[in-house]
Amino acid sequence: MKVGDLVAWADHMIAWNARSNHLPDIAHLRQRGFIYGEDRKYYFVHWDNGEQLAELPENLELISESR
């Protein structure tokens, strides 16, 4: 993955959110976003709902690669 790629939450993150009774269901908010930055540990993702969050690479699934 790299800056510009389109990503979504990985399946295990969707399952984790569904099992977390104390958290609101936010999986629908993490269906699509693009990577706008990165460092040695995180990818910085701009999600479709406007949130910009740091995400671990193992929590993301590549949807489409940028050119």
PyRosetta script that sets phi, psi and omega in degrees:
from pyrosetta import init, pose_from_sequence

init()
pose = pose_from_sequence("MKVGDLVAWADHMIAWNARSNHLPDIAHLRQRGFIYGEDRKYYFVHWDNGEQLAELPENLELISESR")
pose.set_psi(1, 152.2)
pose.set_omega(1, -178.5)
pose.set_phi(2, -153.7)
pose.set_psi(2, 171.2)
pose.set_omega(2, 178.2)
pose.set_phi(3, -56.7)
pose.set_psi(3, 132.7)
pose.set_omega(3, -179.9)
pose.set_phi(4, 100.1)
pose.set_psi(4, -16.6)
pose.set_omega(4, -179.7)
pose.set_phi(5, -70.9)
pose.set_psi(5, 148.5)
pose.set_omega(5, 175.2)
pose.set_phi(6, -91.8)
pose.set_psi(6, 129.5)
pose.set_omega(6, -175.3)
pose.set_phi(7, -133.3)
pose.set_psi(7, 166.9)
pose.set_omega(7, 173.5)
pose.set_phi(8, -140.4)
pose.set_psi(8, 165.9)
pose.set_omega(8, 173.3)
pose.set_phi(9, -63.1)
pose.set_psi(9, 140.9)
pose.set_omega(9, 176.1)
pose.set_phi(10, -69.5)
pose.set_psi(10, 157.5)
pose.set_omega(10, -178.1)
pose.set_phi(11, -55.5)
pose.set_psi(11, -39.0)
pose.set_omega(11, -178.2)
pose.set_phi(12, -67.5)
pose.set_psi(12, -26.6)
pose.set_omega(12, 176.7)
pose.set_phi(13, -74.7)
pose.set_psi(13, -36.6)
pose.set_omega(13, 176.2)
pose.set_phi(14, -64.7)
pose.set_psi(14, -43.8)
pose.set_omega(14, 178.2)
pose.set_phi(15, -64.2)
pose.set_psi(15, -42.2)
pose.set_omega(15, 178.7)
pose.set_phi(16, -60.0)
pose.set_psi(16, -44.3)
pose.set_omega(16, 179.6)
pose.set_phi(17, -64.4)
pose.set_psi(17, -38.1)
pose.set_omega(17, 179.2)
pose.set_phi(18, -66.2)
pose.set_psi(18, -33.0)
pose.set_omega(18, -179.4)
pose.set_phi(19, -82.5)
pose.set_psi(19, -14.8)
pose.set_omega(19, -175.7)
pose.set_phi(20, -85.8)
pose.set_psi(20, 94.9)
pose.set_omega(20, -177.1)
pose.set_phi(21, -65.2)
pose.set_psi(21, -26.9)
pose.set_omega(21, -177.1)
pose.set_phi(22, -85.2)
pose.set_psi(22, -3.7)
pose.set_omega(22, 180.0)
pose.set_phi(23, -111.5)
pose.set_psi(23, 145.5)
pose.set_omega(23, 173.9)
pose.set_phi(24, -69.0)
pose.set_psi(24, 156.6)
pose.set_omega(24, 178.5)
pose.set_phi(25, -74.3)
pose.set_psi(25, 108.2)
pose.set_omega(25, -179.0)
pose.set_phi(26, -115.4)
pose.set_psi(26, 6.3)
pose.set_omega(26, -177.5)
pose.set_phi(27, -58.1)
pose.set_psi(27, -35.1)
pose.set_omega(27, 179.6)
pose.set_phi(28, -66.1)
pose.set_psi(28, -20.4)
pose.set_omega(28, 178.1)
pose.set_phi(29, -83.9)
pose.set_psi(29, -10.9)
pose.set_omega(29, -176.3)
pose.set_phi(30, -114.6)
pose.set_psi(30, 28.3)
pose.set_omega(30, -179.7)
pose.set_phi(31, -81.5)
pose.set_psi(31, -22.0)
pose.set_omega(31, -178.7)
pose.set_phi(32, -158.6)
pose.set_psi(32, 133.8)
pose.set_omega(32, 175.8)
pose.set_phi(33, -162.5)
pose.set_psi(33, 168.4)
pose.set_omega(33, 177.8)
pose.set_phi(34, -123.5)
pose.set_psi(34, 147.4)
pose.set_omega(34, 179.2)
pose.set_phi(35, -79.0)
pose.set_psi(35, 123.5)
pose.set_omega(35, 179.8)
pose.set_phi(36, -112.3)
pose.set_psi(36, -4.2)
pose.set_omega(36, 178.7)
pose.set_phi(37, -170.4)
pose.set_psi(37, 168.2)
pose.set_omega(37, 178.5)
pose.set_phi(38, -158.2)
pose.set_psi(38, 156.6)
pose.set_omega(38, 168.8)
pose.set_phi(39, -134.3)
pose.set_psi(39, -164.0)
pose.set_omega(39, -175.5)
pose.set_phi(40, -68.2)
pose.set_psi(40, -21.4)
pose.set_omega(40, -176.4)
pose.set_phi(41, -112.8)
pose.set_psi(41, -36.7)
pose.set_omega(41, -170.4)
pose.set_phi(42, -120.9)
pose.set_psi(42, 155.0)
pose.set_omega(42, 162.9)
pose.set_phi(43, -103.9)
pose.set_psi(43, 139.4)
pose.set_omega(43, 178.2)
pose.set_phi(44, -100.7)
pose.set_psi(44, 118.7)
pose.set_omega(44, -171.0)
pose.set_phi(45, -114.2)
pose.set_psi(45, 132.6)
pose.set_omega(45, 172.0)
pose.set_phi(46, -97.8)
pose.set_psi(46, 106.8)
pose.set_omega(46, -178.2)
pose.set_phi(47, -81.2)
pose.set_psi(47, 158.8)
pose.set_omega(47, -177.2)
pose.set_phi(48, -57.0)
pose.set_psi(48, -27.9)
pose.set_omega(48, -179.6)
pose.set_phi(49, -82.3)
pose.set_psi(49, 2.9)
pose.set_omega(49, 176.6)
pose.set_phi(50, 99.1)
pose.set_psi(50, -10.6)
pose.set_omega(50, 178.5)
pose.set_phi(51, -69.9)
pose.set_psi(51, 144.0)
pose.set_omega(51, 174.7)
pose.set_phi(52, -121.9)
pose.set_psi(52, 113.3)
pose.set_omega(52, -173.3)
pose.set_phi(53, -130.5)
pose.set_psi(53, 151.5)
pose.set_omega(53, 171.4)
pose.set_phi(54, -84.1)
pose.set_psi(54, 129.2)
pose.set_omega(54, -178.9)
pose.set_phi(55, -128.1)
pose.set_psi(55, 141.2)
pose.set_omega(55, 173.8)
pose.set_phi(56, -72.3)
pose.set_psi(56, 144.2)
pose.set_omega(56, -178.3)
pose.set_phi(57, -56.6)
pose.set_psi(57, -36.7)
pose.set_omega(57, -178.1)
pose.set_phi(58, -70.6)
pose.set_psi(58, -11.2)
pose.set_omega(58, 179.4)
pose.set_phi(59, -94.9)
pose.set_psi(59, 3.0)
pose.set_omega(59, -177.9)
pose.set_phi(60, -118.5)
pose.set_psi(60, 152.1)
pose.set_omega(60, 175.8)
pose.set_phi(61, -123.9)
pose.set_psi(61, 131.4)
pose.set_omega(61, 179.4)
pose.set_phi(62, -72.3)
pose.set_psi(62, 127.6)
pose.set_omega(62, 176.2)
pose.set_phi(63, -98.2)
pose.set_psi(63, -47.7)
pose.set_omega(63, -177.2)
pose.set_phi(64, -153.4)
pose.set_psi(64, 135.9)
pose.set_omega(64, 178.3)
pose.set_phi(65, -84.2)
pose.set_psi(65, 143.3)
pose.set_omega(65, 174.1)
pose.set_phi(66, -77.2)
pose.set_psi(66, 165.6)
pose.set_omega(66, -179.3)
pose.set_phi(67, -82.7)
pose.dump_pdb("model.pdb")
